[in-house]
């Protein structure tokens, strides 16, 4: 019977980075994934020459030079800059909140004018001493106009409940940029792999045995017996049979449309829809991630969704109840001699891709030292 140093459950970014480092260190790895493809949520499906981000837009951005150089050794990245647009009741606004946004909102032309208008709007809510919910927190931070047009509807759709029922800590600050700069991220490095994220995933998993369409929980005992250690990147509560209770998530669903008679649908990769009466949160036009010139286009309507068994868990609900529950699972995980936990599901966290890569590299170095 074949034997491996590591069984890695999940062929997403965390598992792929760990497998790559383990292989370079001379370790034998077996990666299993219940999906029919590698890459987890960064998987891209090629449609008419367009790399479609099948599980939502993924833009790689980081201030971590080591991580940036690491991924660029494996795949060549383009210079894509994330500059989303928000649509509210038919009007368009630039994001993040910058001088273009303030001009579109109020017609102000200088930073001093914008700062004065924001201060005026915030003063109306000076009576709120300790915000009791997200709505009060947002109004105190940015005032009525920005909150009602660009935050409220989007946030309530994303979390599936009124902003008055969401904890204030979700929106700790509202970043204002008093320059005409539509670059969403302040990070020094940003881009998309040329040819899509599959190029990066394939490079990470080169020389590693991968079994797809393989549900770990259906073959758990047999798979565990194949390796000295297990790296589990799935839902930590599922690993322990929900013995402490189920962790909460928010999910997403996607409506992908191949428009064969349209070359350019919206002129931008990402347009957010912040009105409450529009059921989706954003529309993604994938060709713009790679400056595509194809005669057709693919757009995706992204809908927030309640999580239920069988759906993909995307966003952890990091409120007091779930944080306490996760700590119980952490205690169980710490008692496991053979099993390591990693990734957004294994660590019940929402992590950007650069943080995921950095965490996987850190775990690999500690394990393989």
C-alpha positions in Angstrom: 0.0 0.0 0.0 1.3 3.5 -0.9 2.2 5.7 2.0 2.6 9.5 2.2 4.1 11.9 4.6 1.1 14.2 4.3 -2.5 13.8 3.3 -3.8 17.3 2.4 -7.6 17.7 2.4 -8.4 20.5 0.0 -6.7 21.5 -3.2 -7.3 25.2 -2.6 -4.6 27.8 -2.2 -3.6 26.9 1.3 -3.3 23.2 0.6 -1.5 23.8 -2.7 1.2 26.1 -1.2 1.8 23.6 1.6 2.0 20.7 -0.8 4.5 22.6 -3.0 6.8 23.4 -0.1 6.5 19.8 1.2 7.4 18.4 -2.2 10.4 20.7 -2.4 11.5 19.4 1.0 11.4 15.8 -0.3 8.1 14.8 1.3 5.4 12.7 -0.4 2.0 14.3 -0.4 -1.5 13.2 -1.5 -4.0 16.0 -2.1 -7.7 15.1 -2.1 -10.6 17.4 -3.0 -14.3 16.7 -3.3 -14.7 19.1 -6.2 -13.9 18.0 -9.8 -11.1 20.6 -10.2 -8.0 22.0 -8.4 -7.7 25.5 -7.0 -10.7 25.7 -4.6 -12.4 29.1 -4.9 -9.7 30.6 -7.1 -10.4 28.1 -9.9 -11.1 29.7 -13.3 -13.1 28.2 -16.1 -12.1 29.1 -19.7 -15.1 30.3 -21.8 -14.4 31.5 -25.3 -10.9 32.5 -24.3 -12.0 34.3 -21.2 -10.9 33.1 -17.7 -14.0 33.1 -15.6 -13.5 33.4 -11.9 -16.1 30.7 -11.1 -16.4 31.5 -7.4 -16.3 35.3 -7.5 -13.7 37.9 -8.3 -10.2 37.2 -6.9 -7.7 40.1 -7.1 -4.2 39.3 -5.7 -2.9 42.3 -3.7 -0.3 42.5 -1.0 2.2 44.6 0.9 4.2 41.5 1.6 7.1 41.5 -0.9 8.2 38.0 0.0 4.7 36.6 -0.9 4.5 38.7 -4.1 7.9 37.4 -5.2 6.9 33.8 -4.3 3.7 33.8 -6.5 5.5 35.6 -9.3 8.2 32.8 -9.4 5.3 30.4 -10.2 3.1 32.5 -12.5 3.5 35.8 -14.3 1.1 38.5 -13.1 -0.3 41.3 -15.0 -0.8 44.9 -13.8 -4.5 44.8 -13.1 -5.6 47.5 -10.7 -8.9 47.0 -8.9 -11.1 50.1 -9.4 -14.7 49.1 -8.8 -17.7 51.3 -9.4 -20.9 51.4 -7.3 -24.3 51.8 -8.8 -27.1 53.3 -6.7 -30.5 54.0 -8.2 -29.0 54.3 -11.6 -26.2 56.7 -10.7 -22.5 55.6 -10.7 -20.0 56.3 -7.9 -16.3 55.5 -7.8 -14.9 53.3 -5.0 -13.2 53.5 -2.6 -14.5 56.8 -1.2 -12.3 59.3 -2.8 -12.5 62.8 -4.4 -14.2 61.4 -7.4 -16.9 59.9 -5.1 -17.3 63.2 -3.2 -17.6 65.1 -6.5 -20.3 62.7 -7.7 -22.2 63.0 -4.3 -22.0 66.7 -3.6 -20.2 68.5 -6.5 -17.2 69.4 -4.2 -13.9 69.9 -6.0 -11.3 70.3 -3.3 -10.2 68.1 -0.3 -11.1 71.0 2.1 -14.7 71.1 0.7 -15.0 67.3 0.9 -13.7 67.2 4.5 -16.1 70.0 5.5 -19.1 68.2 4.0 -18.2 64.9 5.7 -17.7 66.7 9.1 -21.1 68.4 8.7 -22.8 65.1 8.0 -21.1 63.4 10.9 -22.1 66.2 13.4 -25.7 65.2 12.9 -24.9 62.0 14.8 -22.8 63.4 17.6 -25.5 62.3 20.0 -24.5 58.6 19.4 -21.9 58.0 22.1 -21.5 54.2 22.0 -22.9 52.8 18.7 -25.2 49.9 19.4 -25.2 48.5 15.9 -23.6 48.8 12.5 -26.0 51.5 11.3 -25.2 53.8 14.2 -21.5 53.1 13.8 -21.6 53.9 10.1 -23.6 57.1 10.5 -21.3 58.3 13.2 -18.3 57.6 10.9 -19.4 58.9 7.6 -22.9 60.6 7.8 -26.1 59.9 6.0 -25.3 60.3 2.3 -22.4 57.8 2.0 -24.1 55.4 4.4 -27.5 55.3 2.7 -26.2 55.3 -0.9 -23.1 53.2 -0.7 -23.1 51.1 2.5 -26.5 50.3 3.9 -28.1 48.3 1.1 -25.0 46.4 0.1 -24.2 45.4 3.7 -27.7 44.3 4.5 -27.8 42.1 1.4 -24.4 40.7 2.1 -25.3 39.7 5.7 -29.0 38.9 5.2 -30.2 41.1 8.0 -30.9 44.8 8.8 -27.9 46.9 9.7 -29.6 47.7 13.0 -29.2 44.0 13.8 -25.6 43.7 12.9 -22.8 44.3 15.5 -21.0 47.7 15.3 -17.6 46.1 15.1 -18.1 44.9 11.6 -17.5 48.5 10.3 -14.6 49.7 12.5 -13.7 52.5 10.2 -14.7 54.1 6.9 -11.5 55.0 4.9 -11.7 58.3 3.1 -9.2 59.2 0.4 -8.9 62.9 -0.3 -7.2 62.4 -3.7 -8.7 61.5 -7.1 -7.5 57.9 -6.9 -9.8 55.0 -7.7 -7.3 52.3 -6.8 -9.2 50.2 -4.3 -6.2 48.8 -2.5 -3.3 50.7 -0.9 -1.0 47.6 -1.3 2.3 48.0 -3.1 1.7 44.9 -5.3 -1.5 43.9 -7.2 -2.4 41.9 -10.3 -3.9 38.8 -11.8 -2.0 35.7 -13.1 -1.7 35.9 -16.9 -3.9 33.0 -18.1 -5.9 32.9 -14.8 -5.4 31.4 -11.4 -5.2 27.8 -12.8 -1.7 28.7 -14.0 -0.7 29.4 -10.4 -2.4 26.3 -9.0 -1.0 24.0 -11.5 2.5 25.3 -10.8 2.0 24.8 -7.1 0.8 21.2 -7.5 3.3 20.1 -10.2 4.7 16.7 -9.2 2.1 16.3 -6.4 -0.5 13.5 -6.6 -4.0 14.9 -6.6 -7.3 13.0 -6.4 -10.4 14.9 -7.4 -14.0 14.0 -6.8 -12.9 12.5 -3.5 -14.9 13.2 -0.4 -12.6 12.9 2.6 -15.5 12.1 5.0 -16.7 9.3 2.8 -13.3 7.6 3.0 -11.8 9.1 6.1 -10.4 6.0 7.8 -8.8 4.6 4.7 -7.3 8.0 3.7 -6.0 8.8 7.2 -4.2 5.4 7.2 -2.2 6.5 4.1 -0.2 9.3 5.7 1.8 10.2 8.8 0.0 13.5 9.1 -3.1 15.2 7.8 -3.5 18.8 6.8 -7.2 19.6 6.9 -8.5 22.7 5.2 -12.2 22.1 5.3 -14.7 23.2 7.9 -13.3 22.6 11.4 -16.7 22.0 12.9 -17.4 19.3 10.3 -14.1 17.6 11.1 -15.3 17.2 14.7 -18.8 16.1 13.7 -20.3 19.4 14.9 -19.8 18.1 18.5 -19.7 21.7 19.9 -22.4 23.0 17.5 -22.4 24.4 14.0 -20.4 27.5 13.0 -22.3 30.0 11.0 -21.4 31.2 7.5 -22.8 33.3 4.7 -22.8 31.8 1.3 -23.0 33.1 -2.3 -24.6 32.0 -5.5 -23.6 33.0 -9.0 -25.4 33.5 -12.3 -22.8 33.2 -15.1 -23.9 34.5 -18.5 -22.0 34.1 -21.7 -23.0 37.1 -23.9 -22.1 36.0 -27.4 -23.5 39.2 -29.0 -21.9 41.7 -26.6 -18.2 42.6 -26.7 -18.1 44.9 -23.7 -21.0 44.8 -21.2 -20.1 47.3 -18.5 -16.7 48.6 -19.2 -15.3 47.5 -15.8 -14.4 44.3 -14.1 -16.5 44.9 -11.0 -19.7 47.0 -10.5 -21.3 46.9 -7.0 -25.0 47.4 -6.7 -25.7 49.1 -3.4 -29.5 49.6 -3.7 -31.6 47.3 -1.4 -34.1 46.7 -4.2 -31.4 45.1 -6.5 -31.1 41.5 -5.3 -27.5 41.0 -6.4 -24.5 42.7 -4.8 -22.3 43.0 -7.9 -21.8 42.2 -11.5 -18.4 40.9 -12.6 -17.2 41.1 -16.2 -14.2 38.7 -16.3 -12.4 39.7 -19.5 -11.4 43.0 -17.9 -9.2 41.3 -15.3 -6.9 40.4 -18.2 -7.6 43.3 -20.6 -9.4 40.9 -22.9 -10.2 41.8 -26.5 -12.5 38.8 -27.2 -15.6 39.5 -29.4 -17.8 38.1 -26.7 -18.0 38.5 -22.9 -18.9 36.7 -19.7 -20.6 38.4 -16.8 -21.5 37.0 -13.4 -24.3 38.2 -11.2 -23.3 37.6 -7.6 -26.1 37.0 -5.0 -25.6 36.7 -1.2 -27.2 33.6 0.1 -28.0 31.9 3.4 -25.6 29.0 4.1 -27.0 25.5 4.4 -25.5 22.0 4.0 -24.6 21.5 0.4 -23.8 25.1 -0.2 -20.3 26.6 -0.2 -19.4 28.4 3.1 -17.8 31.8 2.1 -17.9 34.2 5.0 -17.6 33.3 8.7 -20.0 35.1 11.0 -17.4 36.3 13.5 -19.9 37.4 16.2 -19.5 36.6 19.9 -21.4 33.3 19.7 -19.4 31.9 16.8 -16.1 33.2 18.1 -16.7 31.4 21.4 -17.7 28.3 19.5 -14.6 28.4 17.4 -12.5 28.6 20.5 -14.0 25.3 21.6 -13.0 23.7 18.3 -9.5 25.2 18.6 -9.1 23.4 21.9 -10.1 20.1 20.3 -7.7 20.8 17.4 -4.8 21.4 19.8 -5.3 17.8 21.1 -4.7 16.3 17.7 -1.3 14.8 17.3 -1.6 13.8 13.7 -3.8 16.6 12.2 -3.0 20.2 11.2 -5.7 22.7 10.4 -5.3 25.6 7.9 -7.1 27.8 5.5 -10.2 30.0 5.8 -12.5 27.0 6.8 -10.0 25.2 9.0 -9.3 28.4 10.9 -12.8 30.0 10.6 -11.5 33.2 9.1 -11.9 35.4 6.1 -8.4 35.7 4.7 -7.1 37.5 1.6 -5.0 35.4 -0.8 -1.7 36.9 0.3 -2.5 36.1 3.9 -3.4 32.6 2.9 -0.1 32.1 1.1 1.8 33.6 4.0 0.1 31.4 6.6 0.7 28.2 4.5 4.3 29.1 4.1 4.7 29.7 7.8 3.1 26.3 8.6 5.2 24.6 6.1 8.4 26.1 7.5 7.5 25.1 11.0 6.6 21.5 10.0 9.4 21.0 7.6 12.2 22.6 9.5 
